[in-house]
Amino acid sequence: MNPTSWLIITTSIMLSTTMITSTTHWLMTWVCLEINTLSMIPLISKPNHPRATEAATKYYLTQTMASTAILFAATTNALNTSNWEIHLTTEPVATTIINMALLMKMAAAPFHFWLPDVAQGTTTLTSLTILTWQKIAPLTILLTTHNKTNTTLMLLSAVLSITVGGMGSLNQTQLRKLMAFSSIAHTGWIMATITMAPNISMLTFMIYIMATIPMFMLMNLTTSMTIKDIGTMWTNTPHTMMVSSTTVLSLGGLPPLSGFMPKWLILNNMTSNNMIAEATLMAMTSLLSLYVYMRLVYVSSMTMPPHTTLMPLKWRTPNKEHPMATSVLTMMTTLLLPMSPKM
C-alpha cells in the first residue's frame, strides 16, 4: 500500500475513534462512525482476494446499516426532545434502536453473524484491529448512555453472546474465526454489567485487549492459520509456546491469571444485585469457551507432532524478533490478579 494512503487511513481510524470519545453531539458521532467504517474498508480488502472482498462487503453493509439506524434514532429523539446531546437521549424507542445498532457494531449476539467471516477473510493484524480497536467507539457511546440503557436488553445480549461465542467456536479449526467467536463471548461479559457497573465493563475490555494482542502477534509471527499450525509451535520456538499457552489460559479466565479478574468482579456484582440466575447461566455457558481454550493449550503444549528428524526440537529457530509489546502484555495478562482489590 502507498505510504501516503496508509498514513491517511490509519490517521482517520485513530482520529475518528478519538473524536467519538470526546463529542456529545449525535451528528458528529454519526460522521465519525462513518469515517471509521470507510477507513477500514481498504485495510480489509487489501489482500486482493475474493474472500477479502467478501469480508469488506459484509463489514461495510453491517456497519452502514447500524450507522443508519443510529442516525434515524437520533433524529427521532431530536424531533421529540429538541436536542442532539448524547447524554440527554430520553426517548425510549430511540434509545432501544441505538443500543441495538451499537450491539451490531460490536458484533454482540444476536447481531454477530458478520464477524467470523470478516475476521477470517482479511489479514491477521487487520483482524486484530477489528476485534479490538473497532470496538472502542460503540463501547464509548454505550458507556456514555449507560444510565438510559435497557438493562434487560443488555443482559439478554450478554447471555446470548457468551453462549454463541462458546458454541460457535466448538467446531472451528481456523484460528482467526476462533478468536472472532472468543471476541463475541468477551463482548457478552462486557455487556453484562455496562448498566450497573460501567467501570467493570471498561476493565473487562482492557484485559481482553491485553490478552488478545499477544495472541494475534504470535499468530502473525509464526504465520499460524489453523489449530494444526500451533501444534508445531513448540518444536520451533518453545518460549513462544509458553507465551501463547499462558495468554490462552488468561483469555479463558482461569485463576490465578489476570483474565479471572473481570469474570470474578462481574459475577460478584451480578449476585450482589440479585441476578443469581443470570450469573449462574453466564458462568455455565462460559465453560464452552473454556473447553476450546483448553483444547488450544493441549494441542500447542501437550502433543508431539510428526517430525522427520531424530531431534524433538528444531534448533534452527526463525530469524524473527519478538516485539517488546508481546512480552509486556503477556506479563500483564498473567500477573494483574493481585491488583483486583484496588480495582
Buried (B, 14 or more C-beta within 10 A) or exposed (E): EEEEEEEEBEEBBEBBBBBBBEBEEBEBBBBBBBBBBBBBBBBBBBBEEEEBBBBBBBBBEBBBBBBEBBBBBBBBBBEEBEBBEBEEBEBEEBBBBBBBBBBBBBBBBEBBBBBBBBBBBBBBEBBBBBBBBBBBBBBBBBBBBBEBBBEEBBBBBBBBBBBBBBBBBEEBEBBBBBBBBBBBBBBBBBBBBBBBBBEBBBBBBEBBBBBBBBBBBBBBBBEBBBBEBBBBBBBBBEEBBBBBBBBBBBBBBBEEBBBBBBBBBBBBBBEEBEBEEBBEBBBEBBEBBBEBBBBBBEBBBEEEEEEEEEEEEEEEEEEEEBBEEBBEBBBBBBEBBEEBEEE
